Amino acid sequence: MRLQKIIHGGFLAGHRTYILSGLGIVSAVVSYLVGDTDLFLTLQSVFTLGGIYFLRKSGETKRKSYARNTKEISKH
């Protein structure tokens, strides 16, 4: 049972995209502060990873609302 929980992600299951996009944003900012990249590349990375975060978030919201609507329709 414990191995199955680890394989499926444990308490972080479903949050992988958020963690990776957050780490990517932090990495881009730190890279700029250290001097490895310029401002344009940093902003491009931040907006891309932020878009991935919000795209995933909007998909979850839509799935929840569609699931709720299908239950209401099936009651009729």
VENBELVEN-V128028 format. One record per helix or strand of 2 or more residues. SS is the DSSP state (H for helix, E for strand). FROM is the first residue (numbers start at 1). LEN is the number of residues. Records with the same first field share a line. If there is no record, write none. Layout:
# VENBELVEN-V128028
SS->FROM-LEN, FROM-LEN
This chain:
# VENBELVEN-V128028
H->2-6, 10-3, 16-19, 39-36
